[in-house]
Amino acid sequence: MPVVPAIILTHGTLYCWHITETLIELSTLATAKNIVFNTIGANLRMQQSVACKLLINEFISNDDIIYINKKPTVINTHISLSHTNHYAYVIHTHSECGLDVELISEKALRIKLKFCNPQELLLFKKYNFTENELYTLLWCAKEAIYKRYNDGYSFVNDIKISTIDKVNQEITAQINTPATNENCTVYYLLHNNKFIAYVI
């Protein structure tokens, strides 16, 4: 079973599954554990989804997992899921959380104007990141914030990144919507050429 050793974080635990199985193998494992999963979608996307649910089942009893619209919700604790390529990740904490994982690539750089405001575009001059690294990290951080707060945000106008602390791997952000107006900290780490960002 390709579960990568858990990463113990200050605020919880991060679990990772390296997806080496075929969709049929993953589906067989999930069916044997009575795990509900979607049978429609692209092959890799389905593999990622099933692997996330199997990963949750590694540390939480099936009896404590409720599926709402096939999305896992855990009783008395909190999780957030993310996946990219052949890796699935789950963060497990005791407070509301949001997790995002992004492979460092030029994808975020190409679409930076869709999620960065003018001040964030200037961060490239301030911090020692390549452009691919910086914009992947900003995208990853904003996705984690979106997942944590579940509000209808405009990534350009409503979520603003102000500082990046590379030593402590923390990002300071502001959220400003009719429902939410507060500062938040995004924690991040680099794992196998991927940025992992989470918000508690």
Backbone hydrogen bonds in HBPLUS format (Angstrom, degrees):
<---DONOR---> <-ACCEPTOR-->    atom                        ^
c    i                          cat <-CA-CA->   ^        H-A-AA   ^      H-
h    n   atom  resd res      DA  || num        DHA   H-A  angle D-A-AA Bond
n    s   type  num  typ     dist DA aas  dist angle  dist       angle   num
A0003-VAL N   A0001-MET O   2.86 MM   2  5.80 139.7  2.03 101.9  93.5     1
A0018-HIS N   A0002-PRO O   2.94 MM  16  5.47 156.3  2.00 173.1 167.7     2
A0004-VAL N   A0016-CYS O   2.84 MM  12  5.33 146.8  1.95 140.5 150.4     3
A0007-ILE N   A0014-LEU O   2.85 MM   7  5.03 167.1  1.87 153.1 156.2     4
A0014-LEU N   A0007-ILE O   2.87 MM   7  5.03 170.4  1.88 150.8 154.1     5
A0009-LEU N   A0012-GLY O   2.81 MM   3  5.12 154.3  1.88 151.8 155.6     6
A0013-THR N   A0092-HIS O   3.03 MM  79  5.34 159.0  2.08 145.7 152.0     7
A0092-HIS N   A0013-THR O   2.87 MM  79  5.34 159.8  1.91 156.4 163.2     8
A0015-TYR N   A0090-VAL O   2.77 MM  75  5.19 173.1  1.78 160.5 163.0     9
A0090-VAL N   A0015-TYR O   2.97 MM  75  5.19 152.9  2.04 140.4 145.5    10
A0017-TRP N   A0088-ALA O   2.83 MM  71  5.13 156.6  1.88 150.2 156.0    11
A0088-ALA N   A0017-TRP O   2.97 MM  71  5.13 154.4  2.03 142.4 150.7    12
A0019-ILE N   A0086-HIS O   2.71 MM  67  4.88 154.0  1.78 136.9 142.8    13
A0026-LEU N   A0022-THR O   3.01 MM   4  6.30 163.2  2.03 153.9 158.2    14
A0027-SER N   A0023-LEU O   2.84 MM   4  5.95 161.0  1.87 149.7 155.5    15
A0028-THR N   A0024-ILE O   2.94 MM   4  6.09 152.1  2.02 145.3 152.6    16
A0029-LEU N   A0025-GLU O   3.09 MM   4  6.35 158.5  2.14 146.2 151.3    17
A0030-ALA N   A0026-LEU O   2.89 MM   4  6.17 160.5  1.93 152.0 157.6    18
A0031-THR N   A0027-SER O   2.86 MM   4  6.00 161.6  1.89 149.7 154.6    19
A0032-ALA N   A0028-THR O   3.06 MM   4  6.19 156.7  2.11 145.1 151.2    20
A0033-LYS N   A0029-LEU O   3.25 MM   4  6.50 132.4  2.49 137.3 149.0    21
A0033-LYS N   A0030-ALA O   3.10 MM   3  5.17 133.9  2.32  97.0 109.7    22
A0035-ILE N   A0030-ALA O   2.90 MM   5  5.02 174.1  1.91 148.7 147.6    23
A0034-ASN N   A0031-THR O   3.08 MM   3  4.96 164.0  2.10 105.7 109.0    24
A0046-MET N   A0042-ALA O   2.94 MM   4  6.16 155.9  2.00 158.3 165.5    25
A0047-GLN N   A0043-ASN O   2.94 MM   4  6.23 155.6  2.00 149.8 157.2    26
A0048-GLN N   A0044-LEU O   2.91 MM   4  6.17 159.3  1.95 154.3 159.3    27
A0049-SER N   A0045-ARG O   3.01 MM   4  6.22 159.7  2.06 145.0 150.4    28
A0050-VAL N   A0046-MET O   2.94 MM   4  6.11 170.6  1.94 156.8 158.7    29
A0051-ALA N   A0047-GLN O   2.90 MM   4  5.98 159.3  1.95 147.8 154.3    30
A0052-CYS N   A0048-GLN O   2.99 MM   4  6.20 154.0  2.05 147.4 153.7    31
A0053-LYS N   A0049-SER O   3.19 MM   4  6.50 158.2  2.24 146.2 151.5    32
A0054-LEU N   A0050-VAL O   2.88 MM   4  6.17 154.3  1.94 151.7 159.5    33
A0055-LEU N   A0051-ALA O   2.86 MM   4  5.98 150.5  1.95 144.9 153.5    34
A0056-ILE N   A0052-CYS O   3.00 MM   4  6.31 155.4  2.06 149.0 154.4    35
A0057-ASN N   A0053-LYS O   3.18 MM   4  6.35 155.5  2.24 139.7 146.0    36
A0058-GLU N   A0055-LEU O   2.99 MM   3  5.16 148.9  2.09 102.7 112.5    37
A0059-PHE N   A0056-ILE O   3.12 MM   3  5.86 149.6  2.22 117.8 124.1    38
A0060-ILE N   A0056-ILE O   2.98 MM   4  5.96 134.8  2.19 152.9 166.3    39
A0064-ASP N   A0061-SER O   2.94 MM   3  5.48 153.3  2.01 115.5 123.2    40
A0065-ILE N   A0062-ASN O   3.19 MM   3  5.27 165.4  2.21 107.5 111.3    41
A0075-ILE N   A0064-ASP O   2.97 MM  11  5.40 161.9  2.00 157.3 162.6    42
A0066-ILE N   A0073-THR O   2.72 MM   7  5.11 175.0  1.72 163.8 164.4    43
A0073-THR N   A0066-ILE O   2.69 MM   7  5.11 148.1  1.79 152.1 163.3    44
A0068-ILE N   A0071-LYS O   2.94 MM   3  5.16 158.9  1.98 148.5 143.7    45
A0071-LYS N   A0068-ILE O   2.95 MM   3  5.16 158.7  1.99 108.5 115.5    46
A0078-HIS N   A0093-THR O   2.99 MM  15  5.31 156.4  2.05 164.8 157.2    47
A0093-THR N   A0078-HIS O   2.93 MM  15  5.31 160.9  1.97 145.0 151.3    48
A0080-SER N   A0091-ILE O   3.15 MM  11  5.44 138.7  2.33 140.2 148.0    49
A0091-ILE N   A0080-SER O   2.98 MM  11  5.44 162.3  2.02 155.7 161.4    50
A0082-SER N   A0089-TYR O   3.05 MM   7  5.28 152.5  2.12 146.7 145.1    51
A0089-TYR N   A0082-SER O   2.77 MM   7  5.28 164.3  1.79 173.3 167.7    52
A0084-THR N   A0087-TYR O   3.06 MM   3  5.58 154.7  2.12 150.8 158.6    53
A0087-TYR N   A0084-THR O   3.04 MM   3  5.58 146.5  2.15 132.0 142.4    54
A0098-GLY N   A0199-VAL O   2.93 MM 101  5.14 142.0  2.08 143.4 149.6    55
A0199-VAL N   A0098-GLY O   2.89 MM 101  5.14 150.8  1.98 145.4 153.9    56
A0100-ASP N   A0197-ALA O   2.91 MM  97  5.40 153.6  1.98 158.9 162.9    57
A0197-ALA N   A0100-ASP O   2.89 MM  97  5.40 170.6  1.90 164.7 167.9    58
A0102-GLU N   A0195-PHE O   2.96 MM  93  5.43 159.3  2.01 153.3 160.2    59
A0195-PHE N   A0102-GLU O   2.90 MM  93  5.43 153.8  1.97 162.0 158.2    60
A0104-ILE N   A0193-ASN O   3.09 MM  89  6.03 176.5  2.10 152.1 153.2    61
A0110-ARG N   A0106-GLU O   3.00 MM   4  6.25 153.9  2.07 154.5 160.4    62
A0111-ILE N   A0108-ALA O   3.18 MM   3  5.29 129.9  2.45  97.6 110.3    63
A0112-LYS N   A0109-LEU O   3.42 MM   3  5.12 171.8  2.43 104.2 104.8    64
A0114-LYS N   A0111-ILE O   2.84 MM   3  5.56 159.6  1.88 126.0 132.9    65
A0115-PHE N   A0112-LYS O   3.17 MM   3  5.59 157.6  2.22 110.0 116.5    66
A0116-CYS N   A0112-LYS O   2.83 MM   4  5.62 139.1  1.99 161.1 171.2    67
A0120-GLU N   A0117-ASN O   3.03 MM   3  5.38 122.5  2.37 108.4 122.6    68
A0121-LEU N   A0117-ASN O   3.18 MM   4  6.53 144.6  2.32 152.6 163.1    69
A0122-LEU N   A0119-GLN O   3.16 MM   3  5.36 140.8  2.32  99.0 109.8    70
A0123-LEU N   A0120-GLU O   3.09 MM   3  5.24 153.8  2.16 103.8 111.8    71
A0125-LYS N   A0122-LEU O   3.10 MM   3  5.80 143.7  2.23 117.5 124.7    72
A0126-LYS N   A0123-LEU O   2.95 MM   3  5.01 138.2  2.13 100.3 113.0    73
A0127-TYR N   A0123-LEU O   3.09 MM   4  6.26 148.0  2.20 162.4 167.5    74
A0129-PHE N   A0127-TYR O   2.99 MM   2  5.76 133.5  2.22 103.8  90.4    75
A0134-LEU N   A0130-THR O   2.93 MM   4  6.16 173.6  1.93 161.2 162.0    76
A0135-TYR N   A0131-GLU O   3.06 MM   4  6.13 174.3  2.06 157.6 158.4    77
A0136-THR N   A0132-ASN O   3.09 MM   4  5.97 147.8  2.20 136.7 145.9    78
A0137-LEU N   A0133-GLU O   2.90 MM   4  6.03 158.5  1.95 151.1 157.3    79
A0138-LEU N   A0134-LEU O   2.89 MM   4  6.19 159.9  1.93 153.5 159.1    80
A0139-TRP N   A0135-TYR O   3.02 MM   4  6.04 162.9  2.05 139.6 144.6    81
A0140-CYS N   A0136-THR O   2.91 MM   4  6.02 162.7  1.94 147.7 153.2    82
A0141-ALA N   A0137-LEU O   2.86 MM   4  6.04 160.3  1.90 151.7 156.7    83
A0142-LYS N   A0138-LEU O   3.01 MM   4  6.20 163.3  2.04 150.2 154.3    84
A0143-GLU N   A0139-TRP O   2.93 MM   4  6.16 155.2  1.99 151.3 158.6    85
A0144-ALA N   A0140-CYS O   3.02 MM   4  6.26 155.8  2.08 147.0 153.4    86
A0145-ILE N   A0141-ALA O   3.01 MM   4  6.31 155.4  2.08 148.1 154.7    87
A0146-TYR N   A0142-LYS O   2.92 MM   4  6.12 162.5  1.95 147.5 152.5    88
A0147-LYS N   A0143-GLU O   2.94 MM   4  6.19 158.7  1.98 149.9 155.2    89
A0148-ARG N   A0144-ALA O   2.98 MM   4  6.17 149.1  2.07 143.3 152.0    90
A0149-TYR N   A0145-ILE O   2.99 MM   4  6.19 167.7  2.00 162.2 163.4    91
A0150-ASN N   A0146-TYR O   2.86 MM   4  5.55 142.7  2.00 143.9 152.6    92
A0153-TYR N   A0151-ASP O   2.85 MM   2  5.62 132.4  2.08 110.4  95.5    93
A0158-ASP N   A0154-SER O   2.80 MM   4  5.18 157.2  1.85 146.3 153.8    94
A0176-ASN N   A0158-ASP O   2.93 MM  18  5.05 155.8  1.99 142.6 149.9    95
A0160-LYS N   A0174-GLN O   2.89 MM  14  5.16 167.2  1.91 152.1 156.5    96
A0174-GLN N   A0160-LYS O   2.79 MM  14  5.16 150.2  1.87 143.3 153.5    97
A0162-SER N   A0172-THR O   2.89 MM  10  5.74 169.0  1.91 153.8 157.6    98
A0172-THR N   A0163-THR O   2.96 MM   9  5.25 160.0  2.00 140.7 147.2    99
A0165-ASP N   A0170-GLU O   2.69 MM   5  5.09 177.2  1.69 172.2 171.2   100
A0169-GLN N   A0165-ASP O   2.76 MM   4  5.46 113.9  2.20 137.3 155.4   101
A0170-GLU N   A0165-ASP O   3.04 MM   5  5.09 150.7  2.13 134.7 142.8   102
A0188-TYR N   A0169-GLN O   3.01 MM  19  5.42 161.4  2.05 145.8 144.9   103
A0171-ILE N   A0186-VAL O   2.72 MM  15  4.90 150.5  1.81 146.8 155.7   104
A0186-VAL N   A0171-ILE O   2.81 MM  15  4.90 165.8  1.83 146.9 151.9   105
A0173-ALA N   A0184-CYS O   2.95 MM  11  5.36 163.0  1.98 164.5 164.9   106
A0184-CYS N   A0173-ALA O   2.86 MM  11  5.36 158.9  1.91 148.5 150.2   107
A0175-ILE N   A0182-GLU O   2.85 MM   7  5.45 165.9  1.87 160.9 165.7   108
A0182-GLU N   A0175-ILE O   3.01 MM   7  5.45 142.5  2.15 141.3 153.0   109
A0177-THR N   A0180-THR O   2.67 MM   3  5.08 164.4  1.70 159.6 163.5   110
A0187-TYR N   A0198-TYR O   2.92 MM  11  5.40 163.8  1.95 168.3 163.8   111
A0198-TYR N   A0187-TYR O   2.83 MM  11  5.40 158.1  1.88 155.8 162.5   112
A0189-LEU N   A0196-ILE O   2.92 MM   7  5.33 142.5  2.06 143.7 155.2   113
A0196-ILE N   A0189-LEU O   2.87 MM   7  5.33 160.7  1.91 161.9 165.5   114
A0191-HIS N   A0194-LYS O   2.80 MM   3  5.17 164.7  1.82 152.9 158.2   115
A0194-LYS N   A0191-HIS O   3.02 MM   3  5.17 130.4  2.28 102.8 116.8   116
